Amino acid sequence: MLDEIDRVLLDQLARDGRMTNQALAEAAGIAPSTCLGRVRSLVERGVIRGFHADIDPAALGRDLEAMIAVRLHAEARGALAAFGAQVAELPEVENVYFIAGADDYLIHVATGSSGELRGFVLDNLSAHPAVASTETILIFEHVRPGGRPDLS
């Protein structure tokens, strides 16, 4: 269970994962030693799944982003987890979402061009024996929580 202090810590870290322990403790109104222990506990309990850098794909020359809806063949339903894990390892893939509804997965990719995107879909998805269909949706803009647009 999370208490109010845990929620403050999580909110602050979600806004700035590089916030110092001292600043985080001040925001939560607790001692730095208490703050450090609470954050460690949140990590150990799996509430905080990790810390990472949010890198703009455009800075790496991959400024064309898309979401690709993927539906697997009915007989491939037993391979759902394996398919998701396999796709997540591809270098173009930013995120993989296992979803409810008509499709099975929503895959966020970033490529350097429409030709690379086409190649990704054809080589890695359409050619995959478990894949029944795909639908590619281009991303024009990503608005992050807090209203800061990512215009990559």
DSSP file with accessible surface (Angstrom, degrees, kcal/mol):
  #  RESIDUE AA STRUCTURE BP1 BP2  ACC     N-H-->O    O-->H-N    N-H-->O    O-->H-N    TCO  KAPPA ALPHA  PHI   PSI    X-CA   Y-CA   Z-CA
    1    1 A M              0   0  208      0, 0.0     2,-0.4     0, 0.0     0, 0.0   0.000 360.0 360.0 360.0 144.7    0.0    0.0    0.0
    2    2 A L        -     0   0   48      4,-0.0     2,-0.1     3,-0.0     0, 0.0  -0.869 360.0-157.5-104.8 134.3    1.1    3.5   -0.8
    3    3 A D     >  -     0   0   66     -2,-0.4     4,-2.2     1,-0.0     5,-0.2  -0.424  39.6 -89.6 -98.3-177.4    0.7    6.4    1.7
    4    4 A E  H  > S+     0   0  136      1,-0.2     4,-2.1     2,-0.2     5,-0.2   0.870 126.2  52.2 -63.6 -37.8    0.6   10.1    0.9
    5    5 A I  H  > S+     0   0   50      2,-0.2     4,-2.7     1,-0.2    -1,-0.2   0.933 108.2  51.4 -65.4 -42.9    4.4   10.5    1.3
    6    6 A D  H  > S+     0   0   10      1,-0.2     4,-2.8     2,-0.2    -2,-0.2   0.923 109.4  51.2 -57.5 -42.5    5.0    7.6   -1.2
    7    7 A R  H  X S+     0   0  136     -4,-2.2     4,-2.5     2,-0.2    -1,-0.2   0.891 109.3  49.6 -64.9 -38.0    2.6    9.3   -3.6
    8    8 A V  H  X S+     0   0   39     -4,-2.1     4,-2.7     2,-0.2     5,-0.2   0.940 111.8  48.9 -64.7 -45.9    4.5   12.6   -3.3
    9    9 A L  H  X S+     0   0    0     -4,-2.7     4,-2.6     1,-0.2    -2,-0.2   0.934 113.2  46.8 -59.1 -45.7    7.8   10.9   -3.9
   10   10 A L  H  X S+     0   0   40     -4,-2.8     4,-2.4     2,-0.2    -1,-0.2   0.905 111.8  50.5 -64.7 -41.4    6.5    9.0   -6.9
   11   11 A D  H  X S+     0   0   68     -4,-2.5     4,-1.5    -5,-0.2    -2,-0.2   0.937 112.8  46.1 -62.5 -45.3    5.0   12.2   -8.4
   12   12 A Q  H  X S+     0   0   49     -4,-2.7     4,-2.2     1,-0.2    -2,-0.2   0.919 113.8  47.8 -65.1 -43.7    8.2   14.1   -8.0
   13   13 A L  H  < S+     0   0   21     -4,-2.6    -1,-0.2     1,-0.2    -2,-0.2   0.856 107.9  55.7 -67.8 -32.8   10.3   11.3   -9.4
   14   14 A A  H  < S+     0   0   88     -4,-2.4     3,-0.3    -5,-0.2    -1,-0.2   0.861 112.1  44.0 -66.1 -32.4    8.0   10.9  -12.4
   15   15 A R  H  < S+     0   0  151     -4,-1.5     2,-0.2     1,-0.3    -2,-0.2   0.841 136.7   7.8 -78.0 -36.7    8.5   14.6  -13.1
   16   16 A D    ><  -     0   0   77     -4,-2.2     3,-1.7    -5,-0.1    -1,-0.3  -0.720  58.7-175.9-150.9  94.3   12.2   14.6  -12.6
   17   17 A G  T 3  S+     0   0   44     -3,-0.3    -4,-0.1     1,-0.3    -3,-0.1   0.608  87.1  59.4 -67.6 -11.1   13.9   11.2  -12.1
   18   18 A R  T 3  S+     0   0  224     -5,-0.1    -1,-0.3     2,-0.0    -5,-0.1   0.337  73.8 133.6 -99.3   6.7   17.3   13.0  -11.6
   19   19 A M    <   -     0   0   42     -3,-1.7    -3,-0.0    -7,-0.1    -6,-0.0  -0.290  61.8-112.2 -57.9 137.1   16.0   15.0   -8.6
   20   20 A T     >  -     0   0   87      1,-0.1     4,-2.6     4,-0.0     5,-0.2  -0.326  18.7-117.6 -68.9 156.9   18.5   14.9   -5.7
   21   21 A N  H  > S+     0   0   53      1,-0.2     4,-2.8     2,-0.2     5,-0.2   0.889 116.1  55.0 -60.9 -38.3   17.5   13.0   -2.6
   22   22 A Q  H  > S+     0   0  101      2,-0.2     4,-2.3     1,-0.2    -1,-0.2   0.942 110.8  43.4 -61.4 -48.1   17.8   16.3   -0.6
   23   23 A A  H  > S+     0   0   35      2,-0.2     4,-2.4     1,-0.2    -1,-0.2   0.883 114.0  51.6 -66.3 -38.3   15.3   18.0   -3.0
   24   24 A L  H  X S+     0   0    5     -4,-2.6     4,-1.8     2,-0.2    -2,-0.2   0.924 109.5  49.5 -64.0 -43.1   13.0   15.0   -3.0
   25   25 A A  H  X>S+     0   0    1     -4,-2.8     5,-2.3     1,-0.2     4,-1.1   0.916 110.8  50.4 -62.2 -42.5   13.0   14.9    0.8
   26   26 A E  H ><5S+     0   0  132     -4,-2.3     3,-0.5     1,-0.2    -1,-0.2   0.912 108.7  51.6 -62.6 -42.3   12.2   18.6    1.0
   27   27 A A  H 3<5S+     0   0   49     -4,-2.4    -1,-0.2     1,-0.2    -2,-0.2   0.851 115.8  41.6 -63.6 -33.3    9.3   18.2   -1.4
   28   28 A A  H 3<5S-     0   0   17     -4,-1.8    -1,-0.2    -5,-0.2    -2,-0.2   0.555 109.5-122.8 -90.5 -10.7    7.9   15.4    0.7
   29   29 A G  T <<5S+     0   0   68     -4,-1.1     2,-0.3    -3,-0.5    -3,-0.2   0.848  71.4 115.5  72.4  36.0    8.6   17.1    4.0
   30   30 A I  S   <S-     0   0   32     -5,-2.3    -1,-0.3    -6,-0.1    -2,-0.1  -0.845  72.9 -85.9-131.1 166.8   10.7   14.3    5.4
   31   31 A A     >  -     0   0   46     -2,-0.3     4,-2.7     1,-0.1     3,-0.2  -0.415  38.3-118.3 -69.8 147.7   14.3   13.8    6.4
   32   32 A P  H  > S+     0   0   47      0, 0.0     4,-2.6     0, 0.0     5,-0.2   0.875 115.2  52.9 -55.7 -38.1   16.8   12.8    3.7
   33   33 A S  H  > S+     0   0   94      2,-0.2     4,-2.0     1,-0.2     5,-0.1   0.908 110.7  47.1 -65.9 -38.8   17.6    9.5    5.4
   34   34 A T  H  > S+     0   0   67     -3,-0.2     4,-2.4     2,-0.2    -1,-0.2   0.916 111.3  52.2 -65.7 -41.4   13.9    8.7    5.6
   35   35 A C  H  X S+     0   0    0     -4,-2.7     4,-2.7     2,-0.2     5,-0.2   0.931 108.2  50.2 -61.1 -47.2   13.5    9.7    1.9
   36   36 A L  H  X S+     0   0   69     -4,-2.6     4,-2.5     1,-0.2    -1,-0.2   0.926 111.6  48.4 -59.3 -43.7   16.3    7.4    0.8
   37   37 A G  H  X S+     0   0   38     -4,-2.0     4,-2.2     1,-0.2    -1,-0.2   0.898 111.6  49.6 -64.2 -40.3   14.8    4.5    2.7
   38   38 A R  H  X S+     0   0   61     -4,-2.4     4,-2.4     2,-0.2    -2,-0.2   0.913 111.1  48.4 -66.7 -43.0   11.4    5.1    1.2
   39   39 A V  H  X S+     0   0   22     -4,-2.7     4,-2.2     2,-0.2    -2,-0.2   0.935 111.3  50.8 -64.4 -42.9   12.7    5.3   -2.3
   40   40 A R  H  X S+     0   0  144     -4,-2.5     4,-2.8    -5,-0.2    -1,-0.2   0.914 110.4  50.1 -58.4 -42.5   14.7    2.1   -1.8
   41   41 A S  H  X S+     0   0   42     -4,-2.2     4,-2.4     2,-0.2     6,-0.3   0.908 108.2  52.2 -62.8 -41.7   11.6    0.4   -0.5
   42   42 A L  H  <>S+     0   0    0     -4,-2.4     5,-1.8     2,-0.2     6,-1.7   0.892 112.4  46.4 -63.5 -36.3    9.6    1.5   -3.5
   43   43 A V  H ><5S+     0   0   65     -4,-2.2     3,-1.5     4,-0.2    -2,-0.2   0.949 112.5  49.1 -68.6 -48.2   12.2    0.0   -5.8
   44   44 A E  H 3<5S+     0   0  158     -4,-2.8    -2,-0.2     1,-0.3    -1,-0.2   0.853 110.4  51.2 -61.8 -34.4   12.4   -3.2   -3.9
   45   45 A R  T 3<5S-     0   0  114     -4,-2.4    -1,-0.3    -5,-0.2    -2,-0.2   0.517 115.3-116.4 -81.3  -5.2    8.6   -3.6   -3.9
   46   46 A G  T < 5S+     0   0   46     -3,-1.5    -3,-0.2    -4,-0.3    -2,-0.1   0.574  84.1 119.4  82.4   7.7    8.6   -3.1   -7.7
   47   47 A V  S   <S+     0   0   59     -5,-1.8     2,-0.7    -6,-0.3    -4,-0.2   0.942  78.3  46.7 -69.3 -46.4    6.6    0.2   -7.5
   48   48 A I  S    S-     0   0   19     -6,-1.7    -2,-0.3    -9,-0.2    -1,-0.2  -0.866  76.1-170.9 -92.7 115.0    9.5    2.0   -9.1
   49   49 A R        -     0   0  240     -2,-0.7     2,-0.3     1,-0.3    -1,-0.1   0.626  55.6 -53.8 -85.2 -13.6   10.4   -0.3  -12.0
   50   50 A G        -     0   0   46     -3,-0.1     2,-0.4     2,-0.0    -1,-0.3  -0.907  45.6-101.2 160.0 173.4   13.6    1.6  -12.9
   51   51 A F        +     0   0  117     -2,-0.3     2,-0.3    -3,-0.1   -33,-0.0  -0.979  44.1 160.5-123.7 136.5   15.3    4.8  -13.8
   52   52 A H        -     0   0  157     -2,-0.4     2,-0.4     2,-0.0   -35,-0.1  -0.974  41.1-103.9-151.8 165.1   16.1    5.7  -17.4
   53   53 A A        -     0   0   77     -2,-0.3     2,-1.0   -36,-0.0    -2,-0.0  -0.792  27.8-138.7 -92.0 133.9   17.0    8.5  -19.7
   54   54 A D        -     0   0   97     -2,-0.4     2,-0.4     2,-0.0    -2,-0.0  -0.807  28.4-166.3 -92.6  96.8   14.2    9.5  -22.1
   55   55 A I        -     0   0   96     -2,-1.0     5,-0.0     1,-0.0     3,-0.0  -0.749  21.8-122.7 -94.9 130.5   16.1   10.0  -25.3
   56   56 A D    >>  -     0   0   60     -2,-0.4     3,-1.3     1,-0.2     4,-0.5  -0.563  14.9-147.0 -69.3 117.7   14.6   11.8  -28.3
   57   57 A P  G >4>S+     0   0    5      0, 0.0     5,-2.4     0, 0.0     3,-1.4   0.835  96.5  64.7 -57.7 -30.9   14.7    9.3  -31.2
   58   58 A A  G >45S+     0   0   32      1,-0.3     3,-1.9     3,-0.2     5,-0.2   0.845  92.7  61.6 -61.6 -32.3   15.2   12.3  -33.6
   59   59 A A  G <45S+     0   0   80     -3,-1.3    -1,-0.3     1,-0.3     4,-0.1   0.743 105.1  48.8 -65.2 -20.5   18.5   13.0  -31.9
   60   60 A L  G <<5S-     0   0  113     -3,-1.4    -1,-0.3    -4,-0.5    -2,-0.2   0.207 128.2 -98.9-101.1  11.2   19.6    9.5  -33.1
   61   61 A G  T < 5S+     0   0   48     -3,-1.9     2,-0.5     1,-0.1    -3,-0.2   0.655  94.9 114.1  81.4  16.6   18.3   10.1  -36.7
   62   62 A R      < +     0   0   51     -5,-2.4    50,-0.3    -6,-0.1    -3,-0.2  -0.622  25.9 147.0-118.3  71.9   15.1    8.3  -36.1
   63   63 A D        +     0   0   98     -2,-0.5     2,-0.7    -5,-0.2    49,-0.2   0.431  45.9  85.9 -94.7   3.6   12.6   11.1  -36.5
   64   64 A L  E     -A  111   0A  40     47,-2.7    47,-3.0    -3,-0.1     2,-0.3  -0.904  60.7-177.7-103.4 111.7    9.7    9.2  -38.0
   65   65 A E  E     +AB 110 139A  10     -2,-0.7    74,-2.7    74,-0.5     2,-0.3  -0.840   4.7 170.9-111.3 148.9    7.6    7.6  -35.2
   66   66 A A  E     -AB 109 138A   0     43,-2.2    43,-2.8    -2,-0.3     2,-0.5  -0.983  30.2-133.8-149.6 156.9    4.6    5.3  -35.6
   67   67 A M  E     -AB 108 137A  39     70,-3.0    70,-3.1    -2,-0.3     2,-0.6  -0.969  24.6-160.0-109.0 132.5    2.3    3.1  -33.6
   68   68 A I  E     -AB 107 136A   0     39,-2.6    39,-2.5    -2,-0.5     2,-0.4  -0.961   5.9-150.4-119.6 117.6    1.7   -0.2  -35.2
   69   69 A A  E     -AB 106 135A   5     66,-2.9    66,-1.9    -2,-0.6     2,-0.4  -0.737  18.6-166.0 -83.9 131.7   -1.4   -2.3  -34.2
   70   70 A V  E     -AB 105 134A   0     35,-2.8    34,-2.4    -2,-0.4    35,-2.2  -0.979  11.8-167.4-125.7 130.6   -0.7   -6.0  -34.6
   71   71 A R  E     - B   0 133A  96     62,-2.6    61,-2.8    -2,-0.4    62,-1.9  -0.967  15.2-147.3-114.7 129.8   -3.2   -8.8  -34.6
   72   72 A L  E     - B   0 131A   2     -2,-0.5    59,-0.3    59,-0.3    58,-0.1  -0.605  28.6 -93.7 -92.5 157.1   -2.0  -12.4  -34.3
   73   73 A H    >   -     0   0   69     57,-2.9     3,-1.7    -2,-0.2     4,-0.2  -0.365  36.3-116.5 -62.7 147.7   -3.5  -15.4  -35.9
   74   74 A A  G >  S+     0   0   71      1,-0.3     3,-1.4     2,-0.2     4,-0.2   0.879 116.3  54.7 -55.6 -39.1   -6.0  -17.2  -33.6
   75   75 A E  G 3  S+     0   0  159      1,-0.3     3,-0.4     2,-0.1    -1,-0.3   0.631 102.3  59.2 -73.8  -8.8   -3.7  -20.3  -33.6
   76   76 A A  G X  S+     0   0   15     -3,-1.7     3,-2.3    54,-0.2    -1,-0.3   0.359  70.3 105.6 -97.5   5.5   -0.8  -18.2  -32.5
   77   77 A R  G X  S+     0   0   96     -3,-1.4     3,-1.4     1,-0.3     4,-0.2   0.821  72.8  62.1 -58.7 -28.9   -2.4  -17.0  -29.3
   78   78 A G  G 3  S+     0   0   88     -3,-0.4    -1,-0.3     1,-0.3     3,-0.2   0.674 100.9  54.4 -69.6 -14.7   -0.2  -19.4  -27.3
   79   79 A A  G <> S+     0   0   41     -3,-2.3     4,-2.7     1,-0.2    -1,-0.3   0.173  72.4 113.5-104.5  17.4    2.8  -17.5  -28.5
   80   80 A L  H <> S+     0   0   32     -3,-1.4     4,-2.4     1,-0.2     5,-0.2   0.933  79.5  43.1 -55.8 -51.9    1.6  -14.0  -27.4
   81   81 A A  H  > S+     0   0   83     -4,-0.2     4,-2.4     1,-0.2    -1,-0.2   0.913 114.5  50.2 -64.5 -41.8    4.3  -13.5  -24.7
   82   82 A A  H  > S+     0   0   66     -4,-0.2     4,-2.4     2,-0.2    -1,-0.2   0.908 110.3  50.7 -64.3 -39.9    7.1  -14.8  -26.9
   83   83 A F  H  X S+     0   0    4     -4,-2.7     4,-2.7     2,-0.2     5,-0.3   0.953 110.9  48.2 -62.4 -48.4    6.1  -12.6  -29.8
   84   84 A G  H  X S+     0   0    8     -4,-2.4     4,-2.2    -5,-0.2    -2,-0.2   0.916 112.9  47.7 -59.0 -43.3    6.0   -9.5  -27.6
   85   85 A A  H  X S+     0   0   62     -4,-2.4     4,-0.8     2,-0.2    -1,-0.2   0.902 112.3  49.9 -65.6 -40.0    9.5  -10.3  -26.1
   86   86 A Q  H >< S+     0   0  109     -4,-2.4     3,-0.8    -5,-0.2     4,-0.3   0.936 112.4  45.9 -64.6 -46.8   10.9  -10.9  -29.6
   87   87 A V  H >< S+     0   0    3     -4,-2.7     3,-1.8     1,-0.2     6,-0.2   0.891 104.5  62.7 -65.5 -37.3    9.6   -7.6  -31.0
   88   88 A A  H 3< S+     0   0   48     -4,-2.2    -1,-0.2     1,-0.3    -2,-0.2   0.755  96.9  59.9 -61.5 -22.8   10.8   -5.7  -28.0
   89   89 A E  T << S+     0   0  160     -3,-0.8    -1,-0.3    -4,-0.8    -2,-0.2   0.595  78.9 107.1 -82.8 -10.3   14.4   -6.6  -28.8
   90   90 A L  S X  S-     0   0   41     -3,-1.8     3,-1.5    -4,-0.3    -3,-0.0  -0.477  75.1-129.1 -72.6 138.5   14.3   -5.0  -32.3
   91   91 A P  T 3  S+     0   0   96      0, 0.0    -1,-0.1     0, 0.0    19,-0.1   0.770 104.5  56.2 -63.2 -25.2   16.3   -1.7  -32.4
   92   92 A E  T 3  S+     0   0   51     17,-0.1    18,-2.4     2,-0.0     2,-0.4   0.668  86.3 100.9 -77.5 -15.6   13.5    0.4  -33.9
   93   93 A V  E <   +C  109   0A  20     -3,-1.5    16,-0.3    -6,-0.2     3,-0.1  -0.581  39.4 172.9 -83.7 125.4   11.1   -0.5  -31.1
   94   94 A E  E    S-     0   0A  60     14,-3.3     2,-0.3    -2,-0.4    15,-0.2   0.817  70.7  -4.9 -91.4 -44.4   10.5    2.1  -28.4
   95   95 A N  E     -C  108   0A  71     13,-1.4    13,-2.6     2,-0.0     2,-0.4  -0.991  55.0-151.2-151.3 151.8    7.7    0.3  -26.5
   96   96 A V  E     -C  107   0A  40     -2,-0.3     2,-0.5    11,-0.2    11,-0.2  -0.997  13.4-168.4-128.6 127.8    5.5   -2.7  -26.8
   97   97 A Y  E     -C  106   0A 105      9,-2.7     9,-2.4    -2,-0.4     2,-0.6  -0.970  14.6-149.9-119.4 124.1    2.0   -2.8  -25.4
   98   98 A F  E     -C  105   0A 129     -2,-0.5     2,-0.3     7,-0.2     7,-0.2  -0.833  36.2-174.3 -86.2 121.0   -0.1   -6.0  -25.0
   99   99 A I        -     0   0   56      5,-2.3     2,-0.2    -2,-0.6    -2,-0.0  -0.769  27.1-120.9-124.1 163.6   -3.6   -4.7  -25.4
  100  100 A A  S    S+     0   0   99     -2,-0.3     2,-0.3     2,-0.0     3,-0.3  -0.654  70.7  51.2 -94.7 156.7   -7.3   -5.7  -25.2
  101  101 A G  S    S-     0   0   66     -2,-0.2    -2,-0.0     1,-0.2     0, 0.0  -0.782 110.5 -29.0 117.5-159.6   -9.6   -5.3  -28.1
  102  102 A A  S    S+     0   0   67     -2,-0.3     2,-0.2   -31,-0.0    -1,-0.2   0.828 124.0  56.0 -66.3 -33.0   -9.5   -6.3  -31.8
  103  103 A D        -     0   0   33     -3,-0.3   -32,-0.3     1,-0.1     3,-0.1  -0.619  67.7-150.5 -99.3 163.0   -5.7   -6.1  -31.9
  104  104 A D  S    S+     0   0   16    -34,-2.4    -5,-2.3     1,-0.3     2,-0.3   0.770  75.2  23.6 -99.9 -35.6   -3.2   -7.9  -29.7
  105  105 A Y  E     -AC  70  98A  12    -35,-2.2   -35,-2.8    -7,-0.2     2,-0.4  -0.969  51.0-157.5-134.6 151.4   -0.2   -5.5  -29.6
  106  106 A L  E     -AC  69  97A  46     -9,-2.4    -9,-2.7    -2,-0.3     2,-0.5  -0.998  22.2-165.0-123.8 121.0    0.5   -1.8  -30.1
  107  107 A I  E     -AC  68  96A   0    -39,-2.5   -39,-2.6    -2,-0.4     2,-0.6  -0.943  10.1-152.1-116.6 122.7    4.1   -1.3  -31.0
  108  108 A H  E     +AC  67  95A  22    -13,-2.6   -14,-3.3    -2,-0.5   -13,-1.4  -0.832  25.9 176.2 -93.3 119.7    5.8    2.2  -30.8
  109  109 A V  E     -AC  66  93A   0    -43,-2.8   -43,-2.2    -2,-0.6     2,-0.4  -0.876  21.4-158.0-123.9 157.9    8.6    2.4  -33.3
  110  110 A A  E     +A   65   0A   0    -18,-2.4     2,-0.3    -2,-0.3   -45,-0.2  -0.994  20.4 166.8-135.4 127.2   11.0    5.1  -34.5
  111  111 A T  E     -A   64   0A   0    -47,-3.0   -47,-2.7    -2,-0.4     3,-0.1  -0.845  42.6-117.7-132.2 172.6   12.8    5.0  -37.8
  112  112 A G  S    S+     0   0   22     -2,-0.3     2,-0.3   -50,-0.3   -49,-0.2   0.622  89.5   1.3 -88.5 -13.6   14.8    7.3  -40.0
  113  113 A S  S  > S-     0   0   48    -49,-0.2     4,-2.2     1,-0.1     5,-0.1  -0.985  73.8 -99.6-163.3 168.1   12.5    7.3  -43.0
  114  114 A S  H  > S+     0   0   94     -2,-0.3     4,-2.8     1,-0.2     5,-0.2   0.862 121.9  56.4 -65.6 -32.6    9.3    6.0  -44.4
  115  115 A G  H  > S+     0   0   46      2,-0.2     4,-2.5     1,-0.2    -1,-0.2   0.907 107.4  47.5 -64.3 -40.6   11.3    3.4  -46.3
  116  116 A E  H  > S+     0   0  104      2,-0.2     4,-2.5     1,-0.2    -2,-0.2   0.894 111.9  50.4 -66.4 -39.1   12.8    2.2  -43.1
  117  117 A L  H  X S+     0   0   14     -4,-2.2     4,-2.5     2,-0.2    -2,-0.2   0.939 110.9  48.8 -63.0 -46.1    9.4    2.1  -41.5
  118  118 A R  H  X S+     0   0  170     -4,-2.8     4,-2.8     1,-0.2     5,-0.2   0.936 112.1  49.2 -58.3 -46.4    8.0    0.1  -44.5
  119  119 A G  H  X S+     0   0   20     -4,-2.5     4,-3.1     1,-0.2     5,-0.4   0.900 109.1  52.6 -61.2 -40.5   10.9   -2.3  -44.2
  120  120 A F  H  X>S+     0   0    4     -4,-2.5     4,-2.4     2,-0.2     5,-0.6   0.945 112.6  44.3 -59.5 -49.0   10.4   -2.8  -40.5
  121  121 A V  I  X>S+     0   0   14     -4,-2.5     5,-3.1     3,-0.2     4,-1.6   0.946 119.1  42.1 -63.0 -47.4    6.7   -3.6  -41.0
  122  122 A L  I  <>S+     0   0   70     -4,-2.8     5,-1.2    -5,-0.2    -2,-0.2   0.934 122.4  37.2 -66.6 -47.2    7.4   -6.0  -44.0
  123  123 A D  I  <5S+     0   0  121     -4,-3.1    -3,-0.2    -5,-0.2    -2,-0.2   0.847 129.5  26.8 -76.3 -36.5   10.5   -7.7  -42.6
  124  124 A N  I  <5S+     0   0   49     -4,-2.4    -3,-0.2    -5,-0.4    -2,-0.2   0.690 133.6  18.9-104.3 -22.2    9.6   -8.0  -38.9
  125  125 A L  I ><<S+     0   0    0     -4,-1.6     3,-1.4    -5,-0.6     6,-0.3   0.771 122.4  42.8-114.6 -62.0    5.8   -8.1  -38.7
  126  126 A S  I 3 <S+     0   0   60     -5,-3.1    -4,-0.2     1,-0.3    -3,-0.1   0.852 118.0  48.8 -59.3 -34.6    4.1   -9.0  -42.0
  127  127 A A  T 3 <S+     0   0   71     -5,-1.2    -1,-0.3    -6,-0.4    -4,-0.1   0.609  87.1 105.7 -80.8 -11.1    6.6  -11.7  -42.7
  128  128 A H  S X  S-     0   0   36     -3,-1.4     3,-1.4     1,-0.1    -4,-0.1  -0.533  71.8-137.6 -72.9 130.0    6.2  -13.2  -39.1
  129  129 A P  T 3  S+     0   0  113      0, 0.0    -1,-0.1     0, 0.0   -56,-0.1   0.757 100.5  54.2 -63.1 -22.1    4.2  -16.4  -39.2
  130  130 A A  T 3  S+     0   0   12    -58,-0.1   -57,-2.9   -54,-0.1     2,-0.5   0.673  87.5  97.2 -84.1 -15.8    2.1  -15.5  -36.2
  131  131 A V  E <   +B   72   0A  10     -3,-1.4   -59,-0.3    -6,-0.3     3,-0.1  -0.618  41.0 174.8 -85.5 124.8    1.0  -12.1  -37.5
  132  132 A A  E     -     0   0A  48    -61,-2.8     2,-0.3    -2,-0.5   -60,-0.2   0.829  67.5 -12.8 -90.8 -40.9   -2.4  -11.9  -39.2
  133  133 A S  E     -B   71   0A  48    -62,-1.9   -62,-2.6     2,-0.0    -1,-0.3  -0.994  53.0-157.5-159.4 159.7   -2.5   -8.1  -39.8
  134  134 A T  E     -B   70   0A  43     -2,-0.3     2,-0.4   -64,-0.2   -64,-0.2  -0.960   1.4-164.3-136.5 154.9   -1.0   -4.8  -39.0
  135  135 A E  E     -B   69   0A 119    -66,-1.9   -66,-2.9    -2,-0.3     2,-0.5  -0.961  14.2-151.2-139.7 123.4   -2.1   -1.2  -39.1
  136  136 A T  E     -B   68   0A  59     -2,-0.4     2,-0.5   -68,-0.2   -68,-0.2  -0.837  10.0-172.1-101.7 130.1    0.4    1.6  -39.0
  137  137 A I  E     -B   67   0A  80    -70,-3.1   -70,-3.0    -2,-0.5     2,-0.2  -0.979  19.4-135.5-122.3 118.8   -0.4    5.0  -37.5
  138  138 A L  E     -B   66   0A  82     -2,-0.5     2,-0.6   -72,-0.2   -72,-0.3  -0.481  12.4-136.0 -74.1 145.0    2.1    7.8  -37.9
  139  139 A I  E     +B   65   0A  47    -74,-2.7   -74,-0.5    -2,-0.2     3,-0.1  -0.898  24.8 174.2-102.2 119.1    2.8   10.0  -34.9
  140  140 A F  S    S+     0   0  181     -2,-0.6     2,-0.3     1,-0.3    -1,-0.2   0.798  70.3   2.7 -89.6 -37.1    2.9   13.7  -35.7
  141  141 A E        -     0   0  101      2,-0.0     2,-0.5    10,-0.0    -1,-0.3  -0.991  56.4-152.6-152.8 144.3    3.3   15.0  -32.1
  142  142 A H  E     -D  150   0B  67      8,-1.9     8,-3.6    -2,-0.3     2,-0.6  -0.977  11.7-159.8-121.2 114.5    3.7   13.5  -28.7
  143  143 A V  E     -D  149   0B  85     -2,-0.5     3,-0.1     6,-0.3     4,-0.0  -0.867  15.2-149.0 -96.3 119.7    2.4   15.7  -25.8
  144  144 A R  E >>  -D  148   0B  58      4,-2.2     3,-1.6    -2,-0.6     4,-0.6  -0.480  33.4 -79.3 -84.2 158.4    4.0   14.6  -22.5
  145  145 A P  T 34 S+     0   0  111      0, 0.0     3,-0.4     0, 0.0    -1,-0.1  -0.245 121.8  41.7 -53.6 139.7    2.3   14.8  -19.1
  146  146 A G  T 34 S-     0   0   73      1,-0.2    -2,-0.1    -3,-0.1  -131,-0.0   0.438 126.8 -87.4  94.8  -1.8    2.6   18.4  -17.9
  147  147 A G  T <4 S+     0   0   51     -3,-1.6    -1,-0.2     1,-0.2    -4,-0.0   0.575  81.1 143.7  81.6  11.0    1.8   19.7  -21.3
  148  148 A R  E  <  -D  144   0B 140     -4,-0.6    -4,-2.2    -3,-0.4    -1,-0.2  -0.721  43.2-141.8 -87.3 108.9    5.3   19.7  -22.8
  149  149 A P  E     -D  143   0B  70      0, 0.0     2,-0.7     0, 0.0    -6,-0.3  -0.411   4.1-147.6 -70.6 144.3    5.0   18.7  -26.4
  150  150 A D  E     -D  142   0B  20     -8,-3.6    -8,-1.9    -2,-0.1    -2,-0.0  -0.940  17.3-178.6-107.7 101.8    7.7   16.5  -28.0
  151  151 A L              0   0  125     -2,-0.7    -1,-0.1   -10,-0.2    -8,-0.1   0.002 360.0 360.0 -95.0  30.7    7.8   17.8  -31.6
  152  152 A S              0   0   40    -10,-0.1   -87,-0.1   -88,-0.0    -2,-0.1   0.061 360.0 360.0 -63.4 360.0   10.4   15.3  -32.7
